[in-house]
Amino acid sequence: MDTIMEAVQLLENNKAEKAVQLLEDYLSKANDDEKYTIAEIYRQWGYLQEARLILEDLLRIYPDESDLKISLADIFIELEEDEPAITLLNEIEKEDAAYIQALIQLADLYQAQGLFEVSEQKLLTAKQLAPGEVIIDFALGELYFSIGEYLKAITYYEKVKAKQDEVAHISLDDRLGESYAAAGEYEKSLSYFKEDGNENADRLFKYGITAYQADRNDIAIKAWEHVIEIDEYYHTAYYQLAMVYEKEGLLEDAFKVANKGLEMDEYNKELYFLTGSIAHQLGQDDESEKLTREAIALDPDYKEAILFLIELFKKNEAHINITDLITEAQRLGAEDPLYDWELARAFNEIESFDNALKSYRDAYNNLNQDSDFLKEFGYFLTEDGKIKEAIPIFESYVRLQPLDEDVEAYLARLKQTYELGE
């Protein structure tokens, strides 16, 4: 054992190679207890394969030793070799003192594999055998939390919270706050996300999210402002803060924060679009167009941004810009029948009627059950002199909107005109 302690001292003095060599040289002379100790040391140092070989040798000598199985299973888990770990843990008998620990480890493994019912069964079995064990309640809470059964998770987290505030460095207040928020009980969630001078940016960010969901924008603003004070590179906080400023009508503050966020994260399409939207509300349409185009450059099929820019161009009667925008988006692979419809409208406005007709026909392939589109397309065809093609379009519209007497009468006149023309 003196040699093992010497190796530990060498490692503490940053002499890892000498420490490992000393243990390797000593291994052939060590007794079985010392070999187990060396295996545990190897494992702590990250020499997992070396530890595994020692434990496998020991397990051949002591095939019923559960501590060996537990340790070896831990190594298999760290090596991401779940199946041999499961095999070992399932060998531990119910009467064994390590049985409950084995059940907990098995539950964790099955949960990682997506076998949630099997995981739950293992934990509930462990709960029956050790009803007051905190780690089992916590594991059940974590399982239910992971699969979205938040009310069940809350039940078990509260059992743990009554005894301690943390498990494995995970805050029970955080878990309860997130669970209540996910279950829609935002006010209750807020009681677990108290700011209290907390300097943890992640926790403050979640606190802000919960406050926002509870319609407490004042609290959300303070939380996200504090997040940025703590960590100016916390990108998502800028978007959330700018959004809530906008909702509160604080447009100048929103614009300032959004632009600061873009300095920190120049590839955030949502933040570019939000900043562009705020610029428009501030009457800065040129800046709005520029920022929204940046968002679309990052994602050529960013539908919300494209449609926003189309409306901006319509407001400014820049119809040629609409045709350029949609044509380029479609060239880059963007597909949406609304693009064809808007393209048809823009071509119609600039009197490029052949192009408008083609775009209306392209849109019709997907919008033939949209009554607003059919009505508009029908009138366009009529104005373009294509009465024969317009009639079935209006007939489709009337089937969808049988109470529209004006269009029904118009259709009747159209049919009469067409019959007379023949």
C-alpha positions in Angstrom: 0.0 0.0 0.0 3.0 2.3 0.6 3.8 2.0 -3.2 0.2 3.0 -4.1 0.4 6.0 -1.8 3.7 7.0 -3.4 2.1 6.8 -6.8 -0.7 9.1 -5.6 1.8 11.6 -4.3 3.7 11.5 -7.6 0.4 12.4 -9.5 -0.3 15.2 -7.1 3.2 16.5 -7.9 2.3 16.4 -11.7 4.4 13.4 -12.4 1.7 11.3 -14.0 3.9 9.1 -16.1 6.1 8.1 -13.2 2.9 7.4 -11.1 1.4 5.1 -13.7 4.7 3.3 -14.3 5.1 2.7 -10.6 1.6 1.2 -10.3 2.2 -1.0 -13.4 5.4 -2.3 -12.0 3.7 -3.0 -8.6 0.6 -4.7 -10.0 2.2 -8.1 -10.4 3.2 -8.1 -6.7 -0.1 -6.6 -5.3 -2.7 -8.6 -3.5 -6.3 -8.6 -4.6 -7.4 -5.8 -2.3 -4.5 -3.7 -3.6 -5.4 -4.5 -7.2 -8.9 -3.3 -6.6 -7.5 -0.1 -5.1 -5.3 0.4 -8.1 -8.2 -0.2 -10.4 -10.2 2.5 -8.6 -7.2 4.9 -8.8 -6.9 4.2 -12.5 -10.5 4.9 -13.0 -10.2 8.3 -11.1 -7.3 9.2 -13.3 -9.1 8.3 -16.5 -7.2 5.1 -17.3 -10.4 3.3 -17.9 -9.2 0.4 -20.1 -6.4 -0.4 -17.5 -8.9 -0.3 -14.7 -11.3 -2.5 -16.7 -8.6 -5.2 -17.2 -7.9 -5.4 -13.5 -11.5 -5.6 -12.5 -12.3 -8.3 -15.1 -9.4 -10.4 -13.7 -10.7 -10.0 -10.2 -14.3 -10.8 -11.3 -13.1 -14.1 -12.7 -11.7 -14.9 -9.2 -14.7 -13.5 -7.3 -17.7 -14.0 -9.6 -20.3 -13.2 -6.9 -18.6 -10.0 -5.7 -21.2 -7.2 -6.4 -18.8 -4.4 -5.7 -16.7 -5.5 -8.6 -19.7 -5.7 -10.8 -20.8 -2.2 -9.8 -17.4 -0.8 -10.4 -16.9 -2.6 -13.7 -20.4 -1.5 -14.9 -19.5 2.1 -14.1 -16.5 1.8 -16.4 -18.6 0.2 -19.1 -21.0 3.2 -18.8 -18.1 5.7 -19.0 -16.9 3.8 -22.1 -20.4 4.0 -23.6 -20.7 0.2 -23.7 -24.2 -0.1 -22.2 -24.9 -3.7 -23.0 -22.2 -5.3 -20.9 -23.0 -2.9 -18.1 -26.6 -3.9 -18.2 -25.6 -7.6 -18.2 -23.4 -7.2 -15.1 -26.0 -5.2 -13.2 -28.8 -7.7 -13.9 -26.6 -10.4 -12.4 -26.8 -8.8 -8.9 -29.4 -10.6 -6.8 -32.3 -9.1 -4.9 -30.8 -10.2 -1.6 -27.5 -8.4 -2.3 -26.7 -5.2 -0.5 -25.8 -3.6 -3.8 -29.2 -4.5 -5.4 -30.8 -1.1 -5.0 -27.7 0.7 -6.4 -27.8 -1.7 -9.4 -31.5 -0.9 -10.0 -30.8 2.8 -10.0 -27.9 2.4 -12.5 -30.0 0.1 -14.7 -32.8 2.7 -14.6 -30.4 5.4 -15.8 -29.1 3.1 -18.6 -32.6 2.2 -19.8 -33.6 5.9 -19.7 -30.6 6.8 -21.9 -31.8 4.1 -24.4 -35.3 5.6 -24.4 -36.8 2.6 -22.6 -38.7 4.8 -20.2 -41.2 2.3 -18.9 -38.4 -0.2 -18.0 -36.5 2.6 -16.3 -39.6 3.5 -14.3 -40.2 -0.1 -13.3 -36.6 -0.4 -12.0 -36.9 2.8 -9.9 -40.3 1.9 -8.5 -39.0 -1.5 -7.4 -36.1 0.3 -5.7 -38.6 2.7 -4.1 -40.5 -0.2 -2.6 -37.3 -1.6 -1.1 -36.0 1.8 0.2 -38.9 4.2 0.4 -37.0 6.9 2.2 -34.0 7.0 -0.1 -33.5 10.5 -1.5 -31.5 9.4 -4.6 -34.4 7.2 -5.8 -37.0 10.0 -5.4 -34.6 12.3 -7.3 -34.1 9.7 -10.1 -37.8 9.3 -10.4 -38.2 13.1 -10.6 -35.5 13.3 -13.3 -37.1 10.5 -15.3 -40.6 12.1 -15.3 -39.0 15.5 -16.0 -37.2 14.1 -19.1 -40.4 12.6 -20.6 -42.6 15.6 -19.9 -44.6 14.2 -17.0 -44.1 17.4 -15.0 -46.7 16.9 -12.3 -45.2 13.5 -11.4 -41.8 15.0 -11.5 -42.9 17.7 -9.1 -44.2 15.1 -6.6 -40.8 13.5 -6.3 -38.7 16.7 -6.5 -40.7 18.1 -3.5 -40.0 14.9 -1.5 -36.3 15.5 -2.1 -36.6 19.3 -1.5 -38.0 18.6 2.0 -34.7 16.9 2.9 -32.0 18.8 0.9 -31.6 21.6 -1.6 -29.3 19.9 -4.1 -28.5 16.5 -5.5 -25.3 16.0 -7.6 -24.9 19.8 -7.8 -28.4 20.1 -9.4 -30.6 22.6 -7.6 -34.1 21.4 -6.5 -35.4 24.9 -6.8 -34.3 25.1 -10.4 -35.9 21.7 -11.2 -39.2 22.7 -9.4 -39.2 26.1 -11.1 -38.8 24.5 -14.5 -41.3 21.8 -13.8 -44.0 24.2 -12.6 -43.4 26.5 -15.6 -43.6 23.5 -18.0 -46.9 22.5 -16.3 -48.2 26.0 -16.9 -48.1 27.1 -13.2 -46.0 30.2 -13.9 -46.7 32.1 -10.7 -45.8 29.1 -8.6 -42.7 28.6 -10.7 -41.6 32.1 -10.0 -41.4 31.4 -6.3 -38.6 28.9 -7.0 -36.7 31.2 -9.4 -36.2 34.1 -6.9 -33.4 36.4 -8.1 -32.0 37.1 -4.6 -28.8 38.5 -5.9 -28.0 35.2 -7.7 -25.1 35.6 -10.1 -25.8 32.4 -12.1 -26.6 33.6 -15.7 -28.4 30.4 -16.7 -30.6 30.5 -13.6 -31.4 34.2 -14.1 -32.2 33.6 -17.8 -34.7 30.8 -16.8 -36.1 33.1 -14.1 -36.8 35.7 -16.8 -38.4 33.2 -19.1 -40.8 32.1 -16.3 -41.6 35.7 -15.4 -42.4 36.5 -19.1 -44.7 33.4 -19.3 -46.4 34.6 -16.1 -47.0 38.1 -17.8 -44.5 39.7 -15.4 -42.6 41.6 -18.0 -41.1 43.9 -15.3 -39.4 41.0 -13.6 -38.3 39.5 -16.9 -36.7 42.8 -17.9 -34.7 43.0 -14.7 -33.7 39.3 -14.9 -32.4 39.6 -18.5 -30.7 43.0 -17.9 -28.9 41.3 -15.0 -27.9 38.3 -17.2 -26.2 40.7 -19.7 -24.5 42.5 -16.8 -23.1 39.2 -15.6 -22.2 37.8 -19.1 -22.3 40.1 -22.1 -21.8 37.1 -24.4 -25.1 35.5 -23.3 -26.5 35.8 -26.8 -30.1 34.6 -26.2 -30.7 37.2 -23.5 -30.4 40.0 -26.0 -33.2 38.7 -28.2 -35.5 38.1 -25.2 -34.8 41.5 -23.7 -35.3 43.3 -27.0 -38.6 41.4 -27.5 -40.0 42.3 -24.1 -38.9 45.9 -24.4 -40.8 46.0 -27.7 -43.9 44.5 -26.1 -43.7 47.2 -23.4 -43.5 49.9 -26.1 -39.9 50.8 -25.2 -38.8 50.8 -28.8 -35.6 52.8 -28.4 -34.4 50.5 -25.6 -35.4 47.5 -27.7 -33.5 48.8 -30.8 -30.4 49.6 -28.7 -30.3 46.1 -27.0 -31.0 44.3 -30.3 -28.1 46.1 -32.0 -25.8 45.3 -29.1 -26.9 41.6 -29.4 -26.0 41.6 -33.1 -22.5 42.8 -32.2 -22.2 39.7 -30.0 -23.9 37.3 -32.4 -23.7 38.3 -36.1 -25.2 35.1 -37.3 -28.6 35.2 -35.5 -31.3 35.5 -38.1 -34.1 35.9 -35.6 -32.3 38.8 -33.9 -31.7 40.5 -37.3 -35.4 40.2 -38.1 -36.5 41.5 -34.7 -34.1 44.5 -35.0 -35.5 45.1 -38.5 -39.1 45.0 -37.3 -38.3 47.5 -34.5 -36.5 49.8 -36.9 -39.7 49.8 -39.0 -41.8 50.8 -36.0 -39.3 53.6 -35.3 -39.9 54.9 -38.9 -36.4 53.8 -40.1 -37.5 51.8 -43.2 -34.2 51.8 -44.9 -32.5 50.4 -41.8 -35.4 47.9 -41.5 -34.9 46.7 -45.0 -31.1 46.4 -44.5 -31.5 44.3 -41.3 -34.3 42.1 -42.7 -32.2 41.4 -45.8 -29.4 40.3 -43.4 -31.8 37.8 -41.8 -32.8 36.5 -45.3 -29.1 36.2 -46.3 -28.6 33.9 -43.4 -31.7 31.8 -44.3 -33.0 32.4 -47.9 -36.2 30.6 -47.0 -36.9 32.7 -43.8 -40.6 33.0 -44.6 -41.6 35.4 -41.8 -38.8 37.8 -42.8 -39.6 37.5 -46.5 -43.3 38.2 -46.1 -42.4 41.2 -43.7 -40.1 42.6 -46.4 -42.8 42.2 -49.0 -45.3 44.2 -46.9 -42.6 46.8 -46.4 -42.1 47.1 -50.2 -45.9 47.2 -50.7 -46.1 50.1 -48.3 -43.5 52.0 -50.2 -44.9 50.9 -53.6 -41.6 49.2 -54.5 -43.2 46.4 -56.5 -40.1 45.7 -58.6 -38.2 45.0 -55.3 -40.8 42.4 -54.5 -40.3 40.6 -57.8 -36.5 40.7 -57.3 -36.7 39.4 -53.7 -39.0 36.5 -54.4 -37.3 35.5 -57.7 -33.9 35.4 -55.8 -35.4 33.4 -52.9 -36.9 30.9 -55.4 -33.6 30.7 -57.2 -32.0 29.7 -53.9 -34.6 26.9 -53.4 -37.3 28.6 -51.3 -40.7 27.2 -52.0 -44.1 28.5 -50.8 -47.3 29.1 -52.7 -47.6 32.5 -51.0 -44.4 33.5 -52.7 -46.0 32.7 -56.1 -49.2 34.7 -55.1 -47.2 37.7 -54.0 -45.1 37.5 -57.1 -48.2 37.5 -59.2 -49.5 40.6 -57.4 -46.2 42.4 -57.9 -46.0 41.6 -61.6 -49.6 42.7 -62.0 -48.7 46.1 -60.3 -45.8 46.7 -62.7 -48.1 45.6 -65.6 -46.0 42.5 -66.4 -49.2 40.6 -67.1 -47.7 37.5 -68.7 -45.4 36.9 -65.7 -48.3 37.6 -63.4 -50.4 35.0 -65.2 -47.7 32.4 -64.9 -47.2 33.1 -61.1 -51.0 33.0 -60.5 -51.1 29.6 -62.3 -48.2 28.4 -60.2 -49.9 29.5 -57.0 -53.2 27.8 -58.0 -51.6 24.4 -57.8 -51.5 24.7 -54.0 -54.0 27.4 -53.3 -57.0 26.0 -55.2 -58.9 25.7 -51.9 -58.1 29.2 -50.7 -61.2 31.3 -51.4 -59.4 34.7 -51.2 -56.9 33.5 -53.8 -59.5 32.1 -56.1 -61.5 35.3 -56.1 -58.5 37.4 -56.9 -57.3 35.0 -59.6 -60.7 35.0 -61.2 -60.9 38.7 -61.4 -57.4 38.9 -62.8 -58.2 36.3 -65.5 -61.4 38.3 -66.4 -59.4 41.6 -66.7 -56.9 39.7 -68.9 -59.7 38.6 -71.2 -59.5 34.9 -70.2 -63.2 34.5 -69.4 -63.3 30.8 -70.2 -60.5 30.1 -67.7 -62.0 32.5 -65.1 -65.4 30.8 -65.0 -64.3 27.5 -63.3 -62.1 29.5 -60.9 -65.2 31.5 -59.8 -67.3 28.3 -59.6 -64.7 26.9 -57.2 -64.9 30.1 -55.2 -68.7 30.0 -55.0 -68.6 26.4 -53.8 -66.4 27.5 -50.9 -68.3 30.8 -50.3 -71.9 30.1 -51.2 -73.2 33.2 -49.4 -71.2 35.6 -51.5 -74.2 36.8 -53.7 -72.1 39.5 -55.4 -69.6 37.0 -56.9 -72.4 34.6 -57.7 -74.2 37.3 -59.7 -70.9 38.3 -61.3 -70.3 34.7 -62.3 -73.8 34.5 -63.9 -73.1 37.6 -66.0 -69.7 36.2 -66.9 -71.2 32.9 -68.2 -73.9 34.8 -70.1 -71.2 37.0 -71.7 -69.1 34.0 -72.6 -72.1 32.1 -74.1 -73.1 35.2 -76.2 -69.4 35.5 -77.3 -69.5 31.9 -78.6 
